[in-house]
Structure formats: structure tokens, C-alpha cells
Amino acid sequence: MFASLLLLSGCIGLDKLPGRTTDAGSDSGSTSTVGGLEVGAASIDFGNVAVGSALGRELVLTNTGSDPVGVDLSVDGDAFALDTAAVRVETDAIVFVTFAPRTDGPYDGTLTIATDGDTLDIPLTGIGGEGDADTDTDADTDTEGGPGPNISVTPMRYDFDRVDIDGTETTTFTVSNTGDEDLLISDVVSSAGVWTTGGTLSPPQVLSPGANKLLEVTFAPTAETAYNGTITIESDDPDHPSLDLTVEGEGVDLCDICAPLIDIDTGADPYAITDFFSLFGSTDTRTITVQNIGDMDLTVSTVEVNNDMLATCGDFTLGGWRGAQTLAPWATTTFTLSYRATESCLEIAQAAFDANVAHVLSDDTSESDWVIELSGAAL
């Protein structure tokens, strides 16, 4: 989906971005490796960034193998932040690192990238100060301050990666006013219906100097295809009256079974419990586990026990059932079945007559009534 490229640098060096210098000694043009990944930088230098502003950088992780790689991410260091704590890399993935100094002076930090059995530390540096006056509309964060209203957004782009066509994923952008006058956000417009917006930013809305609001963007793909779009923020910032955020993602069908499937573990044969044993007056109890082994939610509506009412020498009873429950894929719930003898005899299940059986009713269309046959000995 992505080019194997670190967007914060050019082919042979760093491009100038607002609020940074190009001669700060960054090694961002180099690459690193960790756990089957190629990392698009050996270090990241944010240069000079104005206090109260923020500058974001994109770091590309490229999978050099054939299997997906799970990555855990963390940052250590004041004023540095990440857009995510974990990512799954199939081909390429983008990580956003942000520098937002609160005082003048140098900052140091570390971005740690951890895969299964391997860890890489990437040094982070930056200086809180006046910042550069140069601008670049391709920057990851608009940080140009100055007189009047000024809009700043972190990050400026986001990749939702793979999202199920029956699901959604939401991310958050921080919209700030880094100017010295009120900023009017007049509208937020998405380029397609698969991108919807919300959050605490609700146009028309005025942001006072230094204030910020959260813009939530939800991706809800409707087809198995790659999506690229923009979220346009319209404001009275004279330099950026119409600011475009870049969003992208891929719609995929993650449904394999596409149904709920019930499975019941009785500790014996799945459809029978044959080892109940009760001395006269004592109770024998078994725990029953219900699991959804499908890939859609399973609703278990009820569990009921039917005893043999004609020739009985004891009673089977239900315990621990909390009523109708919905189980997510691979989730479980439990209940108990007990037997207490009233006299000596042998209890035998008679499913044809609905006697000495337990029924587990659910919306599994292949096994909507799971019958557990009950039998036991009483002395």
C-alpha cells in the first residue's frame, strides 16, 4: 500500500519543514532493521520547534519477509509522543512520532520498536525555541505560528491499514490554535462517505489562542479495495483557510465462517454426561463450558433441564446460569449441572422422550438446540 520511503526525508537529505532546520545532524536518511523489518530511519531530529507548537514525523516500517510482523511501540522522553502503541505490518506501515516542546531548550528521547524477540531503539532529538519561518504544505503538522489565528493539526495524515468491510476503525486528530487571535473552524468535510467525523471539534466552533479540540475520523469501508481520501478543515486562518488531512486504508473481508458456532465442553462426551454419581442425599456437580468458535457474535438465549418424571430416583438441576448472554468470537461462559439422589437406582437419558436432558438454546443455525444427555448412578 505504501512506498518503502521515509516521508520526512528526501532521497539524499532532509527537506525543509516548518519549525525545523536542515543542518541539525539528523541521521534520518539512513535505515535500520529489527525483527524482519526495515525501519526508515536510524534517528529522528525534529530541529527547532516553537514552544507550544507540535511537529510530526512519519516513520515507515517495511516488512522484508512473507509473514505479518506484530510490533509494540513506545517513546521515552518529555515532549515526544506516538499515535499508536502497536501495529501489525504486512507489507508497509506508517508510524507517527510527534515533538511538542513546552519550554525552550534541547530535548532527547527514544523510540523503542519491539518485535518478537528483537528490539530497536531510535534516538529522538529536538529543540524548543522560535522555530523556522519556512513553510512546506507537505509537512506532517502545520506549526507556523505568528500574529492572527493559526491552525495546527497533529498528525496531518493517517493510515487505517486493513479494516473489515463489516467493521469500523476510529482515529483522533488534535486541532489547535497556535496563533494570538481567535480561530474560527467553519466546517469539516470528508471526501467520501467511508470517512465520517466527530469528536469534540464541532463546527462552527471558535478556538481561543492555545486551545485545542479533538477531531475523530472513522473509517467504514464498504468494499474490498484500497481507499485514499481527505478530511478538509475550513477556517479563517489566512495562511491555511482550507487544510487537507490525508487518510487512507484498505477494506478487507475478515469473515471466514461468517456465522456464530456453539461448542460445549461437558468434561466427557460432548453430548452426554455419564459419570454422575450420588450417594443417597449427596450432590454431584459438573461445570459446563459454552464457547463461541465462530467469527460472529453468538447469543445463548436459555439453558433448561428436563428430568424423567415417571421413574426417578433423583433430580438433575441447573446452577450458575445468568440468563441470555451474547458471546463474542472465542468467548466463553459457564453453568453447572448437578445430580442429587433420593433413592438407589440408575438414571438413564431418554432424549426421545425429552427426559433427563439439558437444552442449550442459541442462534447457531446449525445447532440451535444443543442437547446434553444426563445419566448417573444413585446409591
Secondary structure, 3 states (H helix, E strand, C coil): CCCCCCCCCCCCCCCCCCCCCCCCCCCCCCCEEECCEEECCCCEEEEEEECCCCEEEEEEEEECCCCCEEEEEEEECCCEEECCCEEEECCEEEEEEEECCCCCEEEEEEEEEEECCEEEEEEEEEEEECCCCCCCCCCCCCCCCECCCCEEEECCEEEEEEEECCCCEEEEEEEEECECCCEEEEEEEECCCCEEEEECCCCCEEECCCCEEEEEEEECCCCCCEEEEEEEEEECCCCCCEEEEEEEEEEECCCCCCCCCEEEECCCCCCEEEEEEECCCCEEEEEEEEEECCCCCEEEEEEEEECCCCCCCEEEEEECCCCCEEECCCCEEEEEEEEEECCCEEECCEHHHCECEEEEEECCCCCCEEEEEEEEEEC
